[in-house]
Amino acid sequence: MTKDSPPDTSPEPLPSTPPAGDAPPSSDTVETLAPSASPGPPEVPHIQRLRIAFNVATQLFLGLVLYGLVNYLASRHFKQWDNTYEKRFTLAPTTVEFLKKVTVPVRITVLAVRGNETEKDLNALLQQYKETMKGKLEVKVIDTLRDTSAWETFKVQQGLRTKTNFDRNGVLVQAEMPGASAATAATGGAQRWITEAALYDIDPKTLTAQAFKGESLLNSAILGVTTTEKPKLGIVAGLGVPRRLPDGTSAFDRVRDICLLQNIEFEPYSIMLKDEKLDAEALIWIAPEEGTEREIAILKNYLETPGHSLCVMLNPEHDTPLLDKFLSEYGIVPQADRIMNSTKGTGGVIKNFLVENARFLDGTPLSSGIVSSSVTLTGQTKSLKIQTGTEKQRAENIDVKPVLSASSDFWGEKDFGAYDPTPDGDDNKGPLYVIAAAERGAARDPRVQMKSSRLIVFSNSSFADPDAMSKTKYDFLIRSINWMMHRDVVAPNDSTTDKAKHKFAIQIQPGQWQRIFWTTAIILPLTALMTGLMVWSSRRS
């Protein structure tokens, strides 16, 4: 290039090979490259249809095996959680203990309208009985409204055998005892009939069911048809008819009802005529009017025979020095007072003999399950003094325990006939015992089974008055009678087994029931099925 020549501004030729680095190749180079196919998806190995069928069959087989195994284990290891308010799917522990000792097969026939409250309550209860009795219970339900043919056949068959009227709903409990007489076997074995009305505790004011009593009544019926043992309870009535309580009512009917439920024979006794040959396991003397020395001697000889028991319900209005002396020998001393309190009003001092909030004490099987429960005692009540460590108690192994005590608001007034009684130094202060129990000849070691003599003393004869009966009183009377009969395991039929009713309710209209049915039985299952099909389809594609 000469000095006068203009500078060469033309671009330099591109190199024939791409430079090192990230520079893209030239168009000439691209044209000279051999065309190559774009990379596709990796080839999937072919799976034979036979292998797919085998995998599906294996999965179905394993699923069936797992399903059967779960059902097998569930049928032999039953577990249920009861979250209902009234615990309708839970039996009392004492009921479970009693049912496990039943060895005779039992047959229960339920006569009820399918779907009503009685059928629902019995169905839930009998399911628990079947689980507990392990194949020893057979249950049959007859719908008396729809299964008319079965009901009529049942009435004819059972009516000819038992002469029982089955024109109303209820529960028939039957069992065939081994070694039963031919007459008993001809009537289908031992049986108990429970009416539908008896299954519920009805409020007399509102005429609504307050509690379902099926468990207690079934326990009593099963006890009655599965055991031939029927101990006898005697009522000591003195001469003539059984004495009535001071207010004109009688406790004999209440005691008789309890004996019937407990499969106990009930018989009024006239102690003057029975002499020393008292064949009852236990005696109850309600509101005694003083006995003679001969009668007291008979009672003492009876009580000190191993296995016998005595219950005395004192009437404070009756003066009974001989009987009081007899009871004092065992450490239970009746006091010459009245448990009372008083308040001052506009008209002067008001005397109150109504003992409220008397509470059961711990330390005795009589109060098991009702400790600290309170009762109200009507009429007049005297206090009981407990003596321990006497020579007779040490020599004959007599153990005395208080059972029921009045509250601290009361005192034992000795001058209870005065117009203006007030507590003073001569009166009896607390604790004021109302019920006491004594046991003679009991073994020190609970593992040793010995027949002891048992004594219960009430300082108020109105305790068993039906007009003032409460559930707690009723429960205690049942415990007292069974304790006197030396029954360690017995069919529980007190209020502790009752299932409360009508605490609250949710009203569901027929249209709402229809929506619930379509939602739970149609929509939700179809939704689950469609979801599964969509997942399966997406995986197949």
C-alpha positions, 0 to 999 in steps of 0.5 A: 500500500502506498502512502497516498492510498486510502486505508482498507476498511473492508472486513477481514475474511473469517477463519475457516475453522471456528475459534476456540471458545463459545463462538458459533460456527460459520454458515459454511461450516454448518452446511458441511455438517452431516444432518443428525436426528433429534433425540427421542424418548428412551425406548420402554421395554415391552411388558408381556400381558401375562406378566401384568395379569400375574401381578394383578392376580397376586395383588388381589390375592394378597388383598383378600388375604389381608382382608380376611386376616383383619376380620379374623383378628377383629372377631377374636379381639373385640375392642370398642370405645364408648363415647356416649353420654349415658355409656349405653355401650358399657357394662358395669364392671360388676356385671361383667364379673357376674356374667363371666361366672355364668356357665348355663346357656341362656336364651333371651327373646325380645318382643318389641317393635323394630326401630322404637326406643326399647328395641334400640336400647335392648339391642345395644345392651344385649350386644355387650352381653353376647360379647361378655358371655362368649357364646353362652347367650342366644338372642332372638328379636320378634317384631310384634308389629310386623312379624305377626306370624312369628309373634303368634307362634311364640305366644301359642308355644310359650303360653301353653307351657308357662300360662304367661300372658304375652299380649304386651312387649317385653323380654323373656329370659330362659335357661335349661338348668342341668338336673332340673325336674321334669316339670321344669324341663317341660315348661322350657326350663327356668324363666323370667318375664320382664315387661317393657314398662319395667325397663324404664324409670318414668318421671311421674310428673313429665311421664318421660323415661329418666333411665333405662334399667335393662341391665339391672333387670337382665342381671336379676333374671339371668341370676334367677334362671341360672342358679338353683340356690335361693336363700331365704330372708325372714322378716321378724314380725312378732306376733300377728301381721307384720308391724307397720311403720309409724307414719302408716306406710310399710317397708315390707313391700320394698324389701320384698321387691329387692328379694325378688330381684336378687332371687331371694325367698322372702318370708315373714316370721313370727319369732314367738312361734318359730322358736329356735328353728329359724331356717333363714340365712338372714333376718330383718327386724323393722321398727321393733317394739321391745322383745321378751328375754326369750326372744332376745335369747333366740336372736342371740343364739341365731346371730352367733351361728356361723353364716347367719345375719341380722338387720335391726331398724330401730324406731326411736319412739319405741323404748327397747332396753333389752334389745339395746343391751343385746346390740351393745354386747357387739359394740353398737350402743343406741343412745337415748337422744334425737339427732336434730338442729334448730332455727329461730323464726318469728314464732320462736325456735323451730325444731328440725328432726329431718336429718339432711346430708347424712353421708356414707363412710368408707371402710366397709363393703356396704358403702362400696360405690356410694362413699360420700353420697348423701341421704335424707332421713325422715321421722326421728333418728337416734345416734349410735355409739361405737365401742371397740376393744371390749372383752367380748370383741377380742374373744369372739373376733368382732369387728365394728364399723360405722357406715352412715354419719350425720353432718356437723350441723346436727347434734344428739339432743337428750332433752328433745322434748323441751320447747327450746332445745339447744346444744349443751354439754350433756348432749352428744356431739359428732360424730353422730352415727346413724348406721353401724355394722358388725362382723363376728368370726371373720377371717383375718386373711381375706384369702381364707373363706369363712362363714361369719355372723353379720349385724347391721343396725339402723337408728331410723326405721323409716330408712326403707320407707317407700315414700322417702326412698331415693336411689342411694337408699335403694342401692344401700338396701341391696348392698345390705341384703347381699352382704348379709347373705354372704354374696361376694359376687352377685348380679348388680341391679341397683341404680349404678347400672341404669343408663340416663335418658333424655339428657339432650337430643338432636332432632333430625327431620325426615328430609335431613335424614334423606340428605344424610343418606344420599351424602353418605351412601351415594355421593361420597362412595361415588366420589371416591370411586371416580377419584380412583378411576381418574388416578388409574387412568392418568397412570395408564396414559 
